[in-house]
Amino acid sequence: KKIGYLLDVQRGTFQPTRDFVAFAAYVSFFPQVLSGPIDRPQKLLTQLVEPRVWKSANFYNAWQLLIMGFFKKIVISNTVNVIVNQIFGIEQPSKVLLLAGGLGFTLQILADFSSYTDISRGLSFLLGLETSENFNRPYLALTPGEFWNRWHISLSSWLRDYIFFPLRRVLLKRKDIFPEILIQSIPPLVTFFISGLWHGAGWKYIVWGVYYGLLIILYQILGVRGNWDPKGMFKQLIAWLAMFSMIVFGWLIFRANSLSWLWNALTHTPFYRNPQELTASFVLMGMIGFYASLLFVKFLLDRYFEKYTSLQAFYYVCATLTIIIFINSTSPDFIYFKF
């Protein structure tokens, strides 16, 4: 936040505030301290400086976010966490178990991180402040660029505005020295290398970041950029399946105990060792699919049944009841508290 503030002031895109209390509240705003969203001063500091009048709409916006936040954390993330930890705790998992673990973590990290954002935004609304959305159905993306425009949006836009674009502008000014392939390749590689390093000072995080940088370069070479929209349902399905598979593999790198552990599981273990292991893997995938369907139902309600308030209300009632059933005193911390 402070780096972005300094850069925005230096660029002249934001006038520095003389209200120290508002600035201190912006930097240390407690719902965002641990895992964001990383709000820009134009978004949050402006609200803190200006007089605010609390409205009943704030509560209406807050309770939906809070219910969904606790539902995704307590019911979905914490439950799937048990499956994921068991699989990634195996010294040499078979490929089918590794696939189940990858799918499980793919669901877990979305539910866990987006739940934190929902709770953070809900608390902010209760204080009369509107903060940024951080997720926009990222697993529906068809390209790596679109995925990062939908995932952890506040961090992605920060990296884009303060690293990617400035670096690209510098290279474009020297296009008489640098060939086009370097001008197109260096910015995403550097940006995602920093993104990987930001998540942790370990090789797996760096490889995970560079992996996405290489994916973006590959899609650029293929002429696929931004919000690419292939014509025809079949082409869209193939494009989504390819991108989703790469997302799952990326999360395998991110969650793996080590790169050597993942390499051994990918190259030296069988697809499955016995019929019982295969059956157990499919059962686990079925459980993961069930918890994923709880989010998919909410997506369908928001997209196609938004006007049917009774259906929305029924979903929230069911979500609240399951929170009460699943809640316990030993809930694990949010995943992103570690990064």
C-alpha positions as CSV (number, residue, x, y, z in Angstrom):
1,K,0.0,0.0,0.0
2,K,2.7,2.5,1.0
3,I,4.8,1.7,-2.1
4,G,1.8,2.2,-4.3
5,Y,0.9,5.5,-2.5
6,L,4.5,6.9,-3.0
7,L,4.5,5.9,-6.7
8,D,1.1,7.4,-7.3
9,V,2.1,10.7,-5.6
10,Q,5.3,10.7,-7.6
11,R,3.4,10.2,-10.9
12,G,0.9,12.8,-10.0
13,T,-2.0,10.4,-10.2
14,F,-2.9,11.0,-6.5
15,Q,-2.6,14.1,-4.4
16,P,-0.9,13.5,-1.1
17,T,-3.1,13.7,1.9
18,R,-2.4,15.9,4.9
19,D,-4.7,13.9,7.2
20,F,-2.2,11.7,9.1
21,V,-5.0,9.8,10.9
22,A,-6.7,8.9,7.7
23,F,-3.4,7.8,6.1
24,A,-2.5,5.7,9.2
25,A,-6.0,4.1,9.1
26,Y,-5.5,3.4,5.3
27,V,-2.1,1.7,5.9
28,S,-3.2,-0.3,8.9
29,F,-6.9,-1.0,8.1
30,F,-7.3,-4.1,10.1
31,P,-9.6,-6.2,7.8
32,Q,-6.9,-6.0,5.1
33,V,-3.7,-6.2,7.0
34,L,-3.0,-9.9,6.6
35,S,-4.3,-10.8,3.1
36,G,-5.7,-7.8,1.4
37,P,-7.4,-6.7,-0.8
38,I,-4.6,-4.2,-1.5
39,D,-6.7,-1.2,-2.0
40,R,-5.3,1.9,-3.8
41,P,-5.4,5.3,-2.1
42,Q,-7.8,6.4,-4.8
43,K,-10.3,3.8,-3.6
44,L,-9.9,3.6,0.2
45,L,-7.9,6.6,1.5
46,T,-10.4,9.0,-0.3
47,Q,-13.2,7.4,1.7
48,L,-11.3,7.8,4.9
49,V,-10.6,11.5,4.3
50,E,-14.2,12.4,3.3
51,P,-17.1,12.5,5.8
52,R,-19.1,9.3,5.9
53,V,-22.8,8.7,6.7
54,W,-23.6,5.1,7.7
55,K,-26.5,3.7,5.7
56,S,-28.7,0.6,6.1
57,A,-27.5,-0.6,2.7
58,N,-24.1,-1.2,4.3
59,F,-25.6,-3.8,6.5
60,Y,-27.5,-5.4,3.6
61,N,-24.2,-5.7,1.6
62,A,-22.2,-6.9,4.6
63,W,-24.3,-9.8,5.8
64,Q,-24.3,-11.6,2.5
65,L,-20.5,-11.3,2.2
66,L,-20.1,-12.4,5.8
67,I,-22.3,-15.5,5.4
68,M,-20.6,-16.5,2.2
69,G,-17.2,-15.9,3.7
70,F,-17.8,-18.1,6.8
71,F,-19.6,-20.7,4.6
72,K,-16.6,-21.0,2.2
73,K,-14.1,-21.1,5.0
74,I,-15.8,-23.3,7.6
75,V,-17.8,-25.6,5.4
76,I,-15.8,-25.9,2.2
77,S,-12.2,-25.0,2.8
78,N,-11.7,-26.5,6.2
79,T,-13.4,-29.8,5.1
80,V,-11.4,-30.2,1.9
81,N,-8.3,-29.2,3.8
82,V,-8.4,-32.6,5.6
83,I,-8.4,-34.5,2.2
84,V,-5.6,-32.3,0.8
85,N,-3.3,-32.7,3.8
86,Q,-3.7,-36.4,3.8
87,I,-2.8,-36.7,0.2
88,F,0.2,-34.3,0.3
89,G,1.3,-36.0,3.5
90,I,2.0,-39.3,1.5
91,E,5.7,-39.7,0.7
92,Q,5.1,-41.2,-2.8
93,P,1.5,-40.6,-3.9
94,S,0.3,-42.3,-7.1
95,K,-0.7,-40.1,-10.0
96,V,-4.4,-40.6,-9.5
97,L,-4.0,-39.6,-5.8
98,L,-1.9,-36.6,-6.9
99,L,-4.7,-35.6,-9.3
100,A,-7.2,-35.8,-6.4
101,G,-4.9,-33.7,-4.3
102,G,-4.4,-31.1,-7.0
103,L,-8.2,-30.8,-7.6
104,G,-8.8,-30.6,-3.8
105,F,-6.2,-27.8,-3.3
106,T,-7.6,-25.9,-6.4
107,L,-11.0,-25.8,-4.6
108,Q,-9.5,-25.2,-1.2
109,I,-7.4,-22.2,-2.0
110,L,-10.2,-20.5,-3.9
111,A,-12.7,-21.1,-1.1
112,D,-10.2,-20.1,1.6
113,F,-8.7,-17.0,0.0
114,S,-12.0,-15.6,-1.4
115,S,-13.7,-16.3,2.0
116,Y,-11.1,-14.0,3.7
117,T,-11.8,-11.3,1.1
118,D,-15.6,-11.7,1.6
119,I,-15.2,-11.3,5.4
120,S,-12.8,-8.4,4.9
121,R,-15.2,-6.6,2.6
122,G,-18.2,-7.4,4.9
123,L,-16.5,-5.9,7.9
124,S,-15.5,-2.9,5.8
125,F,-19.2,-2.3,4.8
126,L,-20.2,-2.5,8.5
127,L,-17.7,0.4,9.0
128,G,-19.3,2.3,6.1
129,L,-16.4,1.6,3.7
130,E,-16.5,-0.1,0.3
131,T,-13.4,-2.0,-0.5
132,S,-12.4,-3.8,-3.8
133,E,-13.5,-7.1,-5.1
134,N,-10.5,-9.6,-5.3
135,F,-12.0,-12.5,-7.2
136,N,-14.2,-12.7,-10.3
137,R,-14.8,-16.4,-11.0
138,P,-11.1,-17.1,-11.9
139,Y,-11.6,-20.7,-12.8
140,L,-13.8,-19.8,-15.8
141,A,-10.8,-18.1,-17.4
142,L,-9.7,-19.2,-20.9
143,T,-6.2,-17.7,-20.9
144,P,-3.5,-17.1,-18.3
145,G,-3.9,-13.4,-18.6
146,E,-7.6,-13.6,-18.0
147,F,-7.0,-15.9,-15.0
148,W,-4.8,-13.2,-13.4
149,N,-7.3,-10.5,-14.2
150,R,-9.8,-12.6,-12.2
151,W,-7.6,-14.0,-9.4
152,H,-6.3,-11.8,-6.5
153,I,-7.3,-8.9,-8.6
154,S,-5.8,-6.2,-6.3
155,L,-2.3,-7.9,-6.3
156,S,-2.5,-8.6,-10.1
157,S,-3.3,-5.0,-10.9
158,W,-0.6,-3.8,-8.5
159,L,2.0,-5.9,-10.3
160,R,0.7,-4.9,-13.7
161,D,0.7,-1.1,-13.0
162,Y,3.9,-0.8,-11.0
163,I,6.1,-3.5,-12.6
164,F,4.8,-4.9,-15.9
165,F,3.8,-1.6,-17.6
166,P,6.8,0.5,-16.5
167,L,9.2,-2.3,-17.5
168,R,7.5,-2.7,-20.9
169,R,7.6,1.1,-21.5
170,V,11.4,1.1,-20.8
171,L,11.9,-1.8,-23.2
172,L,9.8,-0.1,-25.9
173,K,11.9,3.0,-25.7
174,R,14.9,0.8,-26.4
175,K,13.4,-1.3,-29.2
176,D,16.3,-0.4,-31.4
177,I,18.4,-2.5,-29.0
178,F,16.0,-5.2,-27.8
179,P,14.4,-7.5,-30.3
180,E,10.6,-7.8,-30.3
181,I,10.6,-11.3,-28.6
182,L,12.5,-9.9,-25.6
183,I,10.2,-6.9,-25.3
184,Q,7.2,-9.3,-25.2
185,S,8.9,-11.8,-23.0
186,I,10.8,-10.0,-20.3
187,P,7.9,-8.0,-18.7
188,P,5.7,-11.1,-17.9
189,L,8.7,-13.2,-16.8
190,V,10.0,-10.5,-14.4
191,T,6.5,-9.7,-13.1
192,F,5.6,-13.3,-12.3
193,F,9.1,-14.0,-10.9
194,I,8.4,-11.2,-8.4
195,S,4.9,-12.6,-7.8
196,G,6.4,-16.0,-7.0
197,L,9.0,-14.4,-4.7
198,W,6.3,-12.3,-3.0
199,H,4.4,-15.5,-2.0
200,G,7.5,-17.1,-0.4
201,A,11.3,-17.3,-0.5
202,G,11.3,-20.9,-1.8
203,W,12.1,-22.4,-5.2
204,K,8.6,-23.8,-5.6
205,Y,7.1,-20.3,-5.4
206,I,9.6,-19.0,-7.9
207,V,9.0,-21.9,-10.3
208,W,5.2,-21.3,-9.9
209,G,5.6,-17.7,-10.8
210,V,7.9,-18.3,-13.7
211,Y,5.5,-21.0,-14.9
212,Y,2.7,-18.4,-15.3
213,G,5.1,-16.0,-17.0
214,L,6.0,-18.7,-19.6
215,L,2.3,-19.6,-20.1
216,I,1.5,-15.9,-20.9
217,I,4.4,-15.8,-23.3
218,L,3.3,-19.0,-25.0
219,Y,-0.3,-17.7,-25.4
220,Q,1.1,-14.4,-26.8
221,I,3.1,-16.4,-29.4
222,L,0.0,-18.3,-30.3
223,G,-1.8,-14.9,-30.8
224,V,-4.1,-15.5,-27.8
225,R,-4.3,-12.4,-25.5
226,G,-6.5,-10.9,-22.9
227,N,-10.2,-11.9,-22.8
228,W,-10.0,-14.2,-25.8
229,D,-13.4,-15.5,-26.7
230,P,-13.3,-18.4,-29.2
231,K,-16.4,-18.9,-31.4
232,G,-18.5,-22.0,-30.7
233,M,-19.3,-23.8,-27.5
234,F,-17.0,-26.8,-28.3
235,K,-13.9,-24.5,-28.8
236,Q,-14.7,-22.6,-25.6
237,L,-15.0,-25.9,-23.7
238,I,-11.6,-27.1,-25.1
239,A,-10.0,-23.7,-24.3
240,W,-11.4,-23.8,-20.7
241,L,-10.4,-27.4,-20.1
242,A,-6.8,-26.7,-21.3
243,M,-6.6,-23.6,-19.1
244,F,-8.2,-25.3,-16.0
245,S,-5.7,-28.2,-16.4
246,M,-2.8,-25.7,-16.3
247,I,-4.3,-24.0,-13.3
248,V,-4.5,-27.3,-11.4
249,F,-0.9,-28.1,-12.3
250,G,0.2,-24.6,-11.2
251,W,-1.5,-25.3,-7.8
252,L,0.3,-28.6,-7.6
253,I,3.6,-26.7,-7.8
254,F,2.4,-24.2,-5.3
255,R,1.2,-26.8,-2.7
256,A,3.9,-29.5,-3.2
257,N,6.1,-30.3,-0.3
258,S,9.1,-29.7,-2.5
259,L,9.9,-29.7,-6.2
260,S,11.7,-33.0,-5.8
261,W,8.6,-34.5,-4.2
262,L,6.4,-33.4,-7.1
263,W,8.9,-34.5,-9.7
264,N,9.1,-37.9,-8.1
265,A,5.3,-38.2,-8.0
266,L,5.0,-37.2,-11.7
267,T,7.8,-39.4,-13.0
268,H,8.5,-42.4,-10.7
269,T,5.1,-43.5,-9.3
270,P,2.4,-45.5,-11.1
271,F,-0.9,-44.2,-12.1
272,Y,-2.4,-46.3,-9.3
273,R,-1.0,-49.2,-7.2
274,N,-4.2,-51.3,-6.6
275,P,-7.9,-51.2,-7.2
276,Q,-8.6,-50.0,-3.7
277,E,-6.4,-47.0,-4.1
278,L,-8.2,-46.2,-7.4
279,T,-11.6,-46.5,-5.7
280,A,-10.5,-44.3,-2.8
281,S,-9.2,-41.7,-5.3
282,F,-12.5,-41.5,-7.1
283,V,-14.4,-41.3,-3.8
284,L,-12.2,-38.4,-2.8
285,M,-12.7,-36.7,-6.1
286,G,-16.5,-37.2,-5.7
287,M,-16.3,-35.5,-2.3
288,I,-14.3,-32.6,-3.8
289,G,-16.8,-32.3,-6.6
290,F,-19.7,-32.2,-4.1
291,Y,-18.1,-29.3,-2.2
292,A,-17.3,-27.5,-5.4
293,S,-21.0,-27.9,-6.5
294,L,-22.0,-25.7,-3.5
295,L,-20.1,-22.8,-5.0
296,F,-21.4,-23.7,-8.5
297,V,-25.0,-23.5,-7.3
298,K,-24.3,-20.0,-6.0
299,F,-22.8,-19.1,-9.3
300,L,-25.9,-20.3,-11.1
301,L,-28.2,-18.4,-8.7
302,D,-26.2,-15.1,-9.2
303,R,-26.1,-15.5,-13.0
304,Y,-29.6,-16.8,-13.9
305,F,-31.8,-16.4,-10.8
306,E,-30.7,-13.1,-9.4
307,K,-34.3,-11.7,-9.4
308,Y,-35.6,-14.8,-7.6
309,T,-34.9,-13.4,-4.1
310,S,-36.6,-16.4,-2.4
311,L,-34.1,-18.8,-3.9
312,Q,-31.2,-16.6,-2.8
313,A,-32.7,-16.4,0.7
314,F,-33.1,-20.2,0.8
315,Y,-29.4,-20.6,-0.2
316,Y,-28.3,-18.2,2.6
317,V,-30.4,-20.0,5.1
318,C,-28.9,-23.4,4.2
319,A,-25.4,-21.9,4.2
320,T,-26.0,-20.5,7.8
321,L,-27.3,-23.8,9.1
322,T,-24.3,-25.7,7.7
323,I,-21.9,-23.1,9.2
324,I,-23.5,-23.8,12.6
325,I,-23.2,-27.6,12.0
326,F,-19.6,-27.5,10.8
327,I,-18.2,-24.8,13.1
328,N,-15.7,-25.9,15.8
329,S,-13.0,-24.4,18.0
330,T,-10.1,-25.8,16.1
331,S,-10.6,-24.2,12.7
332,P,-7.2,-23.8,10.8
333,D,-6.0,-20.4,9.9
334,F,-6.5,-18.9,6.4
335,I,-4.0,-20.3,3.9
336,Y,-2.8,-16.8,2.7
337,F,-1.7,-15.9,6.3
338,K,1.6,-17.7,5.4
339,F,2.4,-15.6,2.3
